Amino acid sequence: MGQWILSVIELQAMVDVAKEVGADAVSHGCTGKGNDQVRFELAFFALNPELNVVREWEIKGQEGAIEYAKKHNVPVPVTMKAIYSRDRNLWHLSHEGDILEDPAVEPSKDMFMMTVDPEDAPDTPEYIEIGIVSGLPVSVDGKELSPPLLLSLLNEIGGRHGIGCVDMVENRLVGMKSRGDYKTPGGAILFSAVRELESLTLDREAMQVKDSLALKYAELVYAGRWFDPLRQPMDVFMEKITETTTGTVTLKLYKGSVTTVGRESPYSLYRQDISSFESGHIYDQADAAGFIRLYGLPTRVRSMLEKGI
């Protein structure tokens, strides 16, 4: 999703430039099979519905794109030997096509460009502390950084430990299944950190509602509906629900894994004097008997009915 948010900024710039130069059309290089084509053109519709979109339909695939680039003296980083569809930005590096079109084939070593192969990562784990304010990561090991610099640093740190390597088959918006290899070290670290801090600061019902809306939010963004009117009120909810998600999370990075080893928050709902098995000053364990009887009453009544009691 992060890559699409970055794309929205770029698409806004495209539309602005088109207006400045008086252009009545824009163009993009997406294939006719992916999701990006939908995301790009829905953004154009929203930002300037009068713009036309020009596409080069004679280019059928990666080989055709390479030939087209050569013909027009456009340098590209792929060859006929490594004919992947490769996209990279601050959030991730993705590979599609070539050997990945067979979901039974293991990704090759040359795809580890943003991270090392976890097998080649250091034999010693590294510990980092992520500082978070109102749900937003703001620091690494106590050093406050802007969002781009923070993500860049975590990409570097996570990359050397093989963090964020994902090989997945996804269901594309256009209806087909597609297999891709993704590397997102910084994103994987941030997801783990924020999620673990929420385990302290959000109660059960809040987390359940947030998770259900997060899935819908992801679907909207994945399908290119960033400018859908539903997204804005969801943004407001997410900002409100994470107001108290402030604190620090300590993570251990080791050979592709991210393990949480510590969480702290001034708004933590975790109380040791309640959770401890040794203390009964606030939580009397004997109260559980009455709770279970009431909670299990529907189950008990149903069983009585089935047994004719």
N, C-alpha and C positions, 0 to 999 in steps of 0.2 A: 504494500500500500504506500510505503514511503516513497518508492520510485515514482508512483503516479502523482503524488503531491508535488514532487519536484517538477514533473512534466507540466503540471498546471501552470506553474510560474513561467516556464519556458514558452508555453502556448500563449499565455497572456502577452508575453513579449513579442511573439510572432504577430499577433493581432494588432498590437500597438504599432509595430513597424509597418505593417501593411497599410494602416491608416495614415501614417506619416508620409509614406511615399505614394499614396493614392492608388494602391493596388486593389483590384476587385477579386483577387483569388490568392489562395495559399496552396502549398503542396507539402506532402509528407512521404516518407519512404516505407511505410508499413506494408506488409504483405496483406493479401486478402483472406488470410486464415487466422490471424491473431486477434487479441483483444485491443491492442493499442490503436488500431484503426478506428474502432468505435469510440474509445476515450478521446482521441484527438478531435474527431469530427463533431462529437457531442459538445466538446468545449468550444469549437468554432461556432456552432449553432448558438450557444449561450452567450458568447462574448460579442459576436457580430453575425447575426443571422443572414446578413446580405452577402457575406463572403462566399465565393465558390471554392470548391476543392478540386485541384487538378492532380490526377494520379496517372502513373505510367504503367498501364495494365499489360504491356508487352513483356515486362520482366516477370517471369514465372517462378523463379526460385533463386537460391543463393548463387548458383553458377551463372544464371542470367544477370544477376546484380553485379557480379564480379566483372563480367564481360562489358556491361554497360559502363562501369566505373573506369575500366581500362580505356574504352573507346573515347571517353570524355576527360581523360587524364585526371581522374579523381583517385587519390591514394586511399587504399583501404587496408586494414590490418589482417585480412584473411586471405588464404590461398586455396587452390583446389585440393591441397593435401589436408588442410585444416579448415573445413568449409562450414564451421559453426555459425549460427546466428548469435552474435555476442553483444550484450548490452552492459554498460557499466556506468554507474554514477556514484554519488556519495553514499547511497544506501546499500548498493549491492553490485554483484557481477553475475550475469546469467549466461548460460550456454544452452542452445537448442540446436536441433538438426544433426546431420552427419551420423556418427555412431549412436547418438542418443535416441535416434528414431527407433531403435530396437530396445524396448524396455528391459530386455534380459542382459544387455551388455553393460559392464561396469564403466563408469566415467574414467577417462584417461588422465594421466598425470598432468598433461598440459593445460587442464582446466583449473589447476590450483595456482591462480595468479594473484588473487586477493588474500588468500590464506595459504599456509603450508598444508600438506597432507597431514591429518592428525597423527599418522604413523611416524612422521618425521618431526613432530613437535618436541620441544624440550622434555626431558625426563623429570624435571622439577616443576611443580605447580607454581603459579603466580597468583598472588592475592591482590585484589583491587577493591577500593571502596567507592561506591557511586552515591553522590549526594542528590537528593530529590526534593523539590519544593512544589507543593500543590500538584503532584503527579508528573511534573516535568523534570527530567534529569538536568542538573546544573553544574555538577563538579565531578572530578575524578581524583581520588586520593587527596581531597581537600582543596584542590585547585579549581576555581571557578572558570568556566570556559563558555564561549558562545556556542550555540547548537552545532554549527558546522565544524568548529574546531574540536568540540567534545566528541562528535561522531567520528571525525578523522582519527583522533587519538585512539578511540576504542577499536576502530578498524585495524589500526597498527598493532595494538596490544593483542586483540583477539586473533588477528591474522597469524601471528607467530605461534599461536597455540592451536591452530586449526579449528577455531570456533565458528559455528554458523554454516556448516556445510550441509546442504539439503539436496537430495535427489528425489524428485517427486513427479507423479503423474497427476495433472490437474484437468479439471473440466472447463474448457474454454467457453466463453460466452456464445461463440458461434456454433457450439454444439458438439465439437470434437474433443477427444482426449489428446493431451499433449504432454510429453515428458521433457522436463528441464532440469538442469543442474544449477543450483544457486549457491552463492557464497555471500553471506551477510554477517560478518563477525561483530561489528558494532551493534547492529540491530538485534542480534541474538542476545548480546549482553544486556542491552537496555530493556528488552522485553522481560528477561528474567528478573532484573533488579526491580522494576516497577511492580511487576506481578507479586513479588515476594513482600514488598513493602505494603501493598494493599492487603495482604493477609493479616497484617497488624491493624490497619486503620479502617477497614470496611467490615461491617457485620455481614452475616450470611445472606440476608435478603438483598442488601445493596450489591454484593458481589454477583449474585444470581441475575439481577436485573441488568447490571452493567455488562455482564458477559453476554446476555441475550441480545442487548442492543449493539454490543461490539461486533457480533456476527453480522447483524443487519448492516451496520456501518461499513464493514469490510466488503459486503456484497455490493453496496452502492458504489463504493470507490472502485472495486474490481471491474464493475460493469460500466465505468466511465461516467457515472451520474454524480459527479462532484458538485455540479450546480443544481442538483435536485433540491427543491425547497425542504425536503425532509431532513437533509443533512444539518442545516443550521440549528434547529431546535435540539438535535442530538448532540451537537457540539456544546450547547449550553448545559445540557444535562451532564455531559462528561466533565465539564469544567467544575460544575457544582459538586458532583459526587466525589471528586478527587481533591477538594479544597484542603482536606486534612491529611492527604497522602504526602507527608513531609517527613524526611528523616534520612537515614543512610542504610545501605545494604552492602555487606562485604561478600564478595564472590571469590571462589577458587577456580581458576582456569587451568585445565589439564587435559592435553591430548584430545581436543574436540569437545570436552564437556564443560558445562558451566554449573557449578554447585554453590548454592547459597550456604554460607557458614555463619552469617550474623545479620540481624535486622534490629534497627532502633528507630523509634519515633516518639516525639513529645505527645503525639495524639494516639498512641497505641491503646487499643482496646484489650490487649493482653494483660492480665493481672496475675502475677505469680502467686499472690496470696489466695487467689481463687483456684488457679489451675493446679497448685501443688497437691500431691497426694498426702503430704504430711500435715497440712494445715486444714482446720475446719472452722475457722472463725467466721468466714463469710459464706462459704459453701458447705452446707451440712450434707454429707454423702447419704445420710439416711433419708433425706428428702426425695432421693431418686426413686424410692419405692412407690410413693404416691404418684409421682410424675408418670412412671411407666404404666401404672394401672390406668390412669386417665388417657394417656397417649395410646395405649394398646386396647382401649375399650372397643373400637370398631372391629378389630381383629378378633377379639374375644366373643363379641356378639355374633359375628358371622360364623365362627366355629360352633357356637351353641346352636345356631339355627341348623347347620349342616348335620349336627349330631343329634338333633331332636331334643335338646335339653331345655 
